[in-house]
Amino acid sequence: MKYTKKEAKDYSREHFRGVWAATATPFTPDLRLDEAGFRSNLKHWVEVLKLGGLFVCGKQGEFFSMSVAERKRTFELAVEGAAGRAGIITSCSDTNLDVVLDLARHSQNIGADYIVVHSPLLHFGHDVDETVYEYYRYLSEQLDIGIALWNHPDSGYLMSPELCSRIADLPNIVAIKYSVPRDMYTKLTQMAGHKIIVSTASEEEWFDNIVELGWRLYLCSTPPFTMQTAADQRINDYTRLAFEGKVDAARKIRDSLAPVRAAFRASRPHGTPQAHTKYWMEQIGQVGGPVRRPLLNLTEGEKAVIRKAVADSGLQHAQAKAA
């Protein structure tokens, strides 16, 4: 690791910055892990898009359909592909705590920068604060690597800003991907922004959060690589300008992406967001591939809608691949 447990907060404050993307995991037609495809995507994300970091094997990455060995291998490929040029945060989330710790220790050993662990799924969950606090306290006690919290509606509950602030007192809790309404993450930023880096997955809110809340980390979803190409890096551009205080110029570029956002959103069929993301990626020269069950792959009609959406979006890219 590049820091000690006691140094985790200070290190993250200096280095955990910029535009990070939540990676998709490519599979071959026979549903094996596509290592060559993932390496190709990593090269594009790190060398061409120059993203600040990558969030590996989260929900977008279909961790729930992967074996522990596959998840570890994907972590290894990500660290190898980034080679210190982009940060790596590995998603160690699981319903089994032993698996979480196994993945986290592997992440420490291979040189990942941070881990992220979503809040535990608590069936019949009411009055969950003490359970959730103790969950993260135990992880903090067991691990040295910097830990990012992750809370979203799929957990079945939303962690309050007060609970997040309490957990943020733990020594190696460094950040949170807080997928909640804006008033909640604004409150947490105001309460505890000095001890935990607060972010959320919405690219549409990223500019406002830079300007109004002083954020310096986008953590994260797929727009950094679905809405950017070698020829069109408007998210990177408006982020840089906003960081420099050139707010009007940044806002103009942010607003220019509205047609791309609308095309992406309108072309996404119900119930299969990962398949949509992967096919969109293929249209702009990246490796996508099929999804694994329980997810559903796209119909030919759904693919046609996506191809048209990409073509009409205004996103500048190389010629789309054949269907």
LOROTOR-896530 format. One record per atom (N, C-alpha, C): x, y, z; residue in three letters. Coordinates in steps of 0.1 Angstrom, whole numbers, plus 5000, padded with zeros to 4 digits. Layout:
// LOROTOR-896530
XYZALA;...
This chain:
// LOROTOR-896530
500849885000MET;500050005000MET;500950135000MET;500350234995LYS;501050364994LYS;500950455006LYS;500250405016TYR;500050485028TYR;499750385040TYR;499950435052THR;499550345063THR;498050375067THR;497550295075LYS;496150315080LYS;495950455085LYS;496850495093LYS;496650635099LYS;496750745089LYS;497450715078GLU;497650815067GLU;496550815057GLU;495550715058ALA;494550695047ALA;493750815044ALA;493250885054LYS;492451005052LYS;493251115045LYS;494451145049ASP;495251245043ASP;495651215029ASP;496051085027TYR;496451035013TYR;495251055004TYR;494051015008SER;492951014999SER;492551164996SER;492651245006ARG;492351385003ARG;493251444992ARG;494451404991GLU;495351454981GLU;495251384968GLU;494851254968HIS;494951174956HIS;493651124951HIS;492651114959PHE;491251064955PHE;490451174949PHE;490751204936ARG;490251324930ARG;489951294915ARG;489151384909GLY;488951384895GLY;487751294891GLY;487751254878VAL;486651184872VAL;486951034873VAL;486150954880TRP;486350814881TRP;485150744875TRP;485350634869ALA;484350564861ALA;484050424868ALA;482850384868ALA;482450244872ALA;482550154860ALA;483450054861THR;483749974849THR;482649874846THR;482549844833ALA;481749724829ALA;482749604828ALA;482249484829THR;483049364828THR;482649294815THR;483549284805PRO;483249214793PRO;483349064795PRO;482348994789PHE;482348854788PHE;482448804773PHE;482948694771THR;483048634758THR;481648584754THR;481448544741PRO;480148484737PRO;479748364745PRO;480748284750ASP;480348174759ASP;480448204774ASP;480448334777LEU;480248394790LEU;481448374799LEU;482648354794ARG;483848354802ARG;484348504803ARG;485148524814LEU;485648654815LEU;486548684803LEU;486348804797ASP;487048844785ASP;488248924789ASP;489348864793GLU;490548934798GLU;491149024787GLU;491148974775ALA;491749064764ALA;490849184762ALA;489549164762GLY;488649274761GLY;488749374772GLY;488849324784PHE;489049414796PHE;490349494795PHE;491349424791ARG;492649504789ARG;492549614779ARG;491849584768SER;491649684758SER;490849804763SER;489849774771ASN;489049884776ASN;489849964786ASN;490649894795LEU;491549964804LEU;492450054797LEU;493050014787LYS;494050094779LYS;493350224774LYS;492150204769HIS;491350324764HIS;491050414775HIS;490550364786TRP;490050444798TRP;491250524804TRP;492450454805VAL;493550514812VAL;494350604802VAL;494650554790GLU;495550624781GLU;494950724772GLU;493650694768VAL;492950784758VAL;492050884766VAL;491250834775LEU;490350914782LEU;491050984794LEU;492150924799LYS;492850974810LYS;492050994822LYS;491250894826LEU;490350914837LEU;491150914850LEU;490650974860GLY;491350984873GLY;491350844880GLY;490350764878GLY;490450634884GLY;489250544879GLY;489250424884LEU;488350324880LEU;487750244892LEU;486450234892PHE;485750164902PHE;485350024896PHE;486049914901VAL;486049794895VAL;485149684901VAL;484349624893CYS;483449514897CYS;482349564907CYS;481749674904GLY;480549714911GLY;479249664904GLY;478149724907LYS;476949684900LYS;476949684885LYS;477549794880GLN;477749804866GLN;478649694860GLN;479549644869GLY;480449534865GLY;479949394867GLY;478749384872GLU;478049254873GLU;478749164883GLU;479249224894PHE;479949144904PHE;479049024909PHE;477749054910PHE;476848954915PHE;476748824907PHE;477248824895SER;477148704886SER;478548644885SER;479548694892MET;480948654891MET;481348574903MET;482248474901SER;482848404912SER;483948494919SER;484248454931VAL;485248524939VAL;486548524931VAL;486948414925ALA;488148404917ALA;488148504905ALA;487048514899GLU;486948604887GLU;487048754892GLU;486448784903ARG;486448914908ARG;487948954912ARG;488648864918LYS;490048884921LYS;490848904909LYS;490648824899ARG;491348834886ARG;491048974880ARG;489849014880THR;489549144874THR;490249254882THR;490349244895PHE;491049344903PHE;492549344898PHE;493149234896GLU;494549224892GLU;494749284878GLU;493849254869LEU;493949314856LEU;493849464856LEU;492949514865ALA;492749664866ALA;494049734872ALA;494549674882VAL;495749734888VAL;496949724878VAL;497049614871GLU;498049604861GLU;497849704850GLU;496649714845GLY;496349804834GLY;496549954837GLY;496149984849ALA;496250124854ALA;497750164856ALA;498550074861ALA;499950084863ALA;500350224869ALA;499550264879GLY;499850384886GLY;499350514879GLY;498850504866ARG;498450624859ARG;497050664862ARG;496250574868ALA;494950604873ALA;494650524886ALA;493850584894GLY;493550514907GLY;492650394905GLY;492750294914ILE;491850184913ILE;491150164927ILE;489850154926ILE;489050124938ILE;488349994935ILE;488449894943THR;487849764940THR;486549754948THR;485549704942SER;484249684949SER;484249544955SER;484349544969CYS;484449424976CYS;483049384982CYS;482049444978SER;480749424983SER;480249274982SER;479649224992ASP;479049094991ASP;478149075003ASP;477248975002THR;476348955014THR;477048875024THR;478248815021ASN;478948725030ASN;480148805035ASN;480348835048LEU;481448915053LEU;482748855051LEU;482848715051ASP;484148655048ASP;484648685034ASP;483648685025VAL;484048725011VAL;484448865010VAL;483848955017VAL;484249095017VAL;485649105021VAL;485949045032LEU;487349055038LEU;488348985029LEU;488048875023ASP;488948805014ASP;489248895002ASP;488248954996LEU;488449044985LEU;489249174989LEU;488949225001ALA;489649345006ALA;491049315008ALA;491349205014ARG;492849175017ARG;493549145004ARG;492849084994HIS;493549064981HIS;493749204975HIS;492849294976SER;493049424971SER;494249494977SER;494349484990GLN;495549544997GLN;496849484991GLN;496849354990ASN;498049284986ASN;498549314972ASN;497549344963ILE;497949364949ILE;498149504945ILE;497949594955GLY;498249734953GLY;497149824948GLY;495849784951ALA;494749874948ALA;494849994957ALA;494250104953ASP;494350224961ASP;493350234972ASP;492150184970TYR;491150184980TYR;490150064977TYR;489250044986ILE;488149954984ILE;486850024986ILE;485749974981VAL;484450024983VAL;483549904988VAL;482849924998VAL;481949825003VAL;480549885005VAL;479549834998HIS;478249895000HIS;477649845013HIS;476749925018SER;476049895031SER;475349765031SER;475449695042PRO;474949555041PRO;473449545038PRO;473149435031LEU;471649405028LEU;471049345041LEU;470149415047LEU;469549375059LEU;468049335057LEU;467749215056HIS;466349165055HIS;465649205068HIS;464449245066PHE;463549295078PHE;464249405085PHE;464949485077GLY;465849595083GLY;465049715088GLY;464949735101HIS;464449855107HIS;465449895118HIS;465550015121ASP;466450065131ASP;467850005129ASP;468350035117VAL;469549965113VAL;470850035117VAL;470850155123ASP;472050235125ASP;473150165132ASP;472850095143GLU;473850035151GLU;474449915143GLU;473649845136THR;474149725128THR;475049775117THR;474649885110VAL;475449935100VAL;476749995105VAL;476650065116TYR;477950125122TYR;478850015126TYR;478349915132GLU;479249805137GLU;479849725125GLU;479149715114TYR;479649645102TYR;480849725097TYR;480749855095TYR;481949925090TYR;483049945101TYR;482649945114ARG;483649955124ARG;484549825124ARG;483849715122TYR;484649585121TYR;485549585109TYR;485049625097LEU;485849625085LEU;487049715087LEU;486849835093SER;487949925096SER;488949865105SER;488449795115GLU;489449735125GLU;490249625118GLU;489649555108GLN;490349435102GLN;491249475091GLN;491049595085LEU;491749625073LEU;492549755074LEU;493649765066ASP;494449885066ASP;494149975054ASP;493649925043ILE;493350005031ILE;492250105034ILE;492250215026GLY;491250315027GLY;489850255022GLY;488850275030ILE;487550225027ILE;486550335023ILE;485850315012ALA;484750405008ALA;483450335011ALA;482550405017LEU;481150355019LEU;480450365006LEU;479350295005TRP;478450304994TRP;477050264998TRP;476150364997ASN;474750345001ASN;473850384989ASN;472850304987HIS;471950334976HIS;470650264979HIS;469550304972PRO;468250254975PRO;468150104974PRO;468950034966ASP;468949894965ASP;469249824978ASP;469849894987SER;470149835000SER;468949815009SER;467849875005GLY;466549865013GLY;466449975023GLY;467450055025TYR;467350175034TYR;468450275030TYR;468250395034LEU;469250495032LEU;469950535045LEU;471250535045MET;471950575057MET;471850725059MET;471550775070SER;471350915073SER;472750985073SER;472751115070PRO;473951185071PRO;474651175085PRO;473851165095GLU;474351155109GLU;475051025110GLU;474550915105LEU;475150785106LEU;476450785098LEU;476450845086CYS;477650845078CYS;478750925085CYS;478351035091SER;479351125098SER;479951045110SER;479150965117ARG;479650885128ARG;480650785123ARG;480350715112ILE;481250615106ILE;482550685101ILE;482450805096ALA;483550875091ALA;484650905101ALA;484350895114ASP;485350905124ASP;486350795125ASP;485950675119LEU;486850565119LEU;488050595111LEU;489250545114PRO;490550595109PRO;490750575094PRO;490250465088ASN;490550445074ASN;489250455065ASN;488250515070ILE;487050545062ILE;487350675055ILE;487450675042VAL;487950795034VAL;486950855025VAL;485850785021ALA;484950845011ALA;483650775012ALA;482650825005ILE;481350765003ILE;480850794989ILE;480350684983LYS;479550704971LYS;478050694976LYS;477450814977TYR;476250834984TYR;475050854974TYR;474450754970SER;473450754959SER;472150784965SER;471950904970VAL;470750954977VAL;470351084971VAL;469151134976PRO;468751264971PRO;469751374975PRO;469751484967ARG;470851584968ARG;470851654982ARG;469651674988ASP;469651735001ASP;470351655011ASP;470351525010MET;471051435020MET;472551445018MET;473051435005TYR;474551445004TYR;475051585006TYR;474251685004THR;474651825007THR;474851835022THR;473851785030LYS;473951785044LYS;475151715049LYS;475451595044LEU;476651525048LEU;477951605045LEU;477951665033THR;479151745029THR;479351855039THR;478251925043GLN;478352035053GLN;478751985067GLN;478251865070MET;478551815084MET;479951755085MET;480351685075ALA;481451595077ALA;482451595065ALA;482351705056GLY;483251705045GLY;484751715048GLY;484951755061HIS;486351765065HIS;486951635069HIS;486151525070LYS;486651395074LYS;486251285065LYS;485451315055ILE;485151205045ILE;484851275032ILE;485351225021ILE;485051275007ILE;483751225003ILE;482851315000VAL;481451284996VAL;481351294981VAL;480651194975SER;480351194961SER;479151124958SER;478651124946THR;477451054942THR;477651014927THR;476750924922ALA;476950864909ALA;476350954898ALA;475651054900SER;474951134890SER;475951234883SER;476251204870GLU;477051294862GLU;476251424860GLU;474951424859GLU;474151544856GLU;474351644868GLU;474651594880GLU;474751684891GLU;476251714894GLU;477151654887TRP;478551674890TRP;479051824889TRP;478651884878PHE;479052024877PHE;478552114889PHE;477352104892ASP;476752184903ASP;477452144916ASP;477852024918ASN;478451984930ASN;479952034931ASN;480552044920ILE;481852114920ILE;481752264924ILE;480852324918VAL;480652474919VAL;480052504933VAL;479052434937GLU;478252474949GLU;478752404962GLU;479352284960LEU;479752214972LEU;481252194973LEU;481952244963GLY;483452234964GLY;483952094961GLY;483152004955TRP;483651864954TRP;484751854944TRP;485651754945ARG;486751734936ARG;486751584932ARG;485751504935LEU;485751364932LEU;484351324926LEU;484351274914TYR;483151214908TYR;483251064910TYR;482451004918LEU;482550854921LEU;481050814922LEU;480650754911CYS;481050734898CYS;480050644891CYS;479950654878SER;479150564870SER;479750544856SER;478950514846THR;479550484833THR;479750604823THR;479150724826PRO;479250834816PRO;480650874812PRO;481650864821PRO;483050894817PRO;483550814805PRO;482950694802PHE;483450624790PHE;482250594781PHE;481050614785THR;479950604775THR;479650734768THR;479950844775MET;479650974769MET;480951054766MET;482050974765GLN;483351034760GLN;484050934751GLN;484750994742THR;485550914732THR;486950984730THR;487750924722ALA;489050994719ALA;488851124713ALA;487751144706ALA;487551274699ALA;486551364706ALA;486051324717ASP;484951404724ASP;485051374739ASP;485751464746GLN;485951444761GLN;485351564769GLN;484051584766ARG;483451704772ARG;483351694788ARG;483151574793ILE;483151564808ILE;484451604814ILE;485551554808ASN;486851594813ASN;487051744811ASN;486551794800ASP;486751934797ASP;486052024807ASP;484752004809TYR;484052084818TYR;484552074833TYR;484951954836THR;485551924849THR;486752014852THR;487652004842ARG;488852084843ARG;488652234845ARG;487752284836LEU;487352424836LEU;486752464850LEU;485852384855ALA;485152414867ALA;486152404879ALA;487152314879PHE;488152314889PHE;488952434888PHE;489152494877GLU;489952614875GLU;489152744878GLU;487952724881GLY;487052844884GLY;486452904872GLY;486652844860LYS;486052904848LYS;484652854846LYS;483752894855VAL;482452834857VAL;481552854844VAL;481552974838ASP;480652994827ASP;481052904815ASP;482352894812ALA;482852814801ALA;482552664804ALA;482752624817ALA;482452484821ALA;480952454819ALA;480052554823ARG;478652524822ARG;478252514808ARG;478752584799LYS;478452584785LYS;478752444779LYS;479852384783ILE;480252254778ILE;479352144785ILE;479152164798ARG;478252074805ARG;476852064798ARG;476352184795ASP;474952194789ASP;474952134775ASP;476052134768SER;476152084754SER;475951934754SER;476151864765LEU;476051724766LEU;474551674767LEU;473651764769ALA;472251734771ALA;471751634761ALA;472051654747PRO;471451554738PRO;472051414739PRO;473351404743VAL;473951274746VAL;473351204758VAL;473151284768ARG;472451224780ARG;471051174777ARG;470351254769ALA;468951224765ALA;468951104757ALA;469851094747ALA;469850974738ALA;470250844746ALA;471150854755PHE;471550744763PHE;470350694771PHE;469650784778ARG;468550754787ARG;467350704779ARG;467050764767ALA;465850724760ALA;466050584753ALA;467250544750SER;467550424743SER;467650304753SER;467650324766ARG;467850214776ARG;466450144778ARG;466450014775PRO;465149944777PRO;465049914792PRO;463849884796HIS;463549854810HIS;464149724814HIS;464849724826GLY;465249594832GLY;466549544828GLY;467349614819THR;468549554815THR;469649664812THR;469949744822PRO;470849854820PRO;472249814817PRO;472749704822GLN;474149664819GLN;474249624805GLN;473249554799ALA;473349514785ALA;473249634776ALA;472449734780HIS;472449854772HIS;473749924772HIS;474349944784THR;475650004785THR;476749934776THR;476749804777LYS;477749724769LYS;477549744754LYS;476249744750TYR;476049754735TYR;476349894731TYR;476049994739TRP;476450134736TRP;477950144735TRP;478650084744MET;480150084743MET;480650024730MET;480049924726GLU;480449864713GLU;480349954701GLU;479350044702GLN;479050134691GLN;480150244690GLN;480850264701ILE;481850374701ILE;483250314703ILE;483350184699GLY;484750124698GLY;485250054710GLY;484450034720GLN;484949954732GLN;484449814732GLN;484849734741VAL;484449594742VAL;483349584752VAL;482249524748GLY;481049504756GLY;480849364759GLY;480149294750GLY;479849154751GLY;478549134758GLY;478149014760PRO;476848974766PRO;476848994781PRO;475648994787VAL;475548984802VAL;475248844806VAL;475548814819ARG;475248684824ARG;473848684831ARG;473248574832ARG;472048564840ARG;472348594855ARG;471448654862PRO;470048674858PRO;469648784849PRO;470648864845LEU;470348974836LEU;469948924822LEU;469249014815LEU;468748974801LEU;469549054791LEU;469848974780ASN;470549044769ASN;469449114760ASN;469949194751LEU;469049284743LEU;468449204731LEU;467249244727THR;466649194715THR;467249274703THR;467049224691GLU;467549294679GLU;466849424678GLU;465649444681GLY;464949564681GLY;465549674690GLY;465949624702GLU;466549714712GLU;467949754707GLU;468649664701LYS;469949704696LYS;469849814685LYS;468849804676ALA;468549894666ALA;468350034671ALA;467550044682VAL;467250164689VAL;468550234694VAL;469350154700ILE;470650204706ILE;471550254694ILE;471650184684ARG;472450224673ARG;472050364667ARG;470750374666LYS;470250504661LYS;470450614671LYS;470350584684ALA;470550684695ALA;471950734695ALA;472950644693VAL;474350684693VAL;474550774681VAL;474050734669ALA;474350804657ALA;473750944658ALA;472550964665ASP;471851084665ASP;472251174677ASP;473151124686SER;473351184699SER;474251314698SER;475051324688GLY;475951434687GLY;477351394693GLY;477451274699LEU;478751234704LEU;479651204693LEU;480851264693GLN;481851244682GLN;482651114685GLN;482651024675HIS;483350894677HIS;483650834664HIS;484450734664ALA;484750654652ALA;483550594647ALA;483550544634GLN;482450484628GLN;481950364637GLN;480650364639ALA;480050254647ALA;480250124641ALA;480450024650LYS;480549884645LYS;479249834639LYS;479449734631ALA;478249664625ALA;477449594636ALA;476149584635ALA;475349514645ALA;475749374646ALA;
